[in-house]
């Protein structure tokens, strides 16, 4: 009976291309790539670079300087990476959590109290009611036999109908005397001078 076939060896997955940039790996490769390539491909190792450089005639001093610079760069990169990780961890720890859908609560509104004094002060003052115009003495009303007219109207009518044959001034004077005699209670305050202008206009007389 034939022996069962041996299982195929597991193929290692390469995380980095250790050939790319190998001539300048000290400057181009990251710290993680240097460590992986040194461990799995024997490339990028500080000790290997130092040994290769030392085997070249007259290059021992250059190899030592290159090794020292590489170690210094590696240490600096590692310190920068650790400081960056520490900063991110501190920021994520101290940063306050924000809820996207949260809305700020509005501040309570204090009601404004209006006192009665303020309301009284703010209320507009009503305009005073205008007083009725005082009647002129000749505008007083006189009623005779159911006919009601003002004193000035009666004087003008009497001057144009009863004393039309007299001069204008004389007709108004006679009409004034007649009306005052007929309506003494209402037209006594209507003076002859006050009634003259209305009489001339109302009767259509000309001086």
Secondary structure as UniProt FT lines:
FT   TURN            20..21
FT   HELIX           22..24
FT   HELIX           25..28
FT   HELIX           31..40
FT   HELIX           46..54
FT   TURN            57..58
FT   HELIX           60..94
FT   TURN            100..101
FT   HELIX           116..122
FT   HELIX           137..139
FT   STRAND          141..144
FT   TURN            145..146
FT   STRAND          147..150
FT   HELIX           151..161
FT   TURN            164..165
FT   HELIX           168..182
FT   HELIX           184..187
FT   TURN            188..189
FT   HELIX           192..203
//
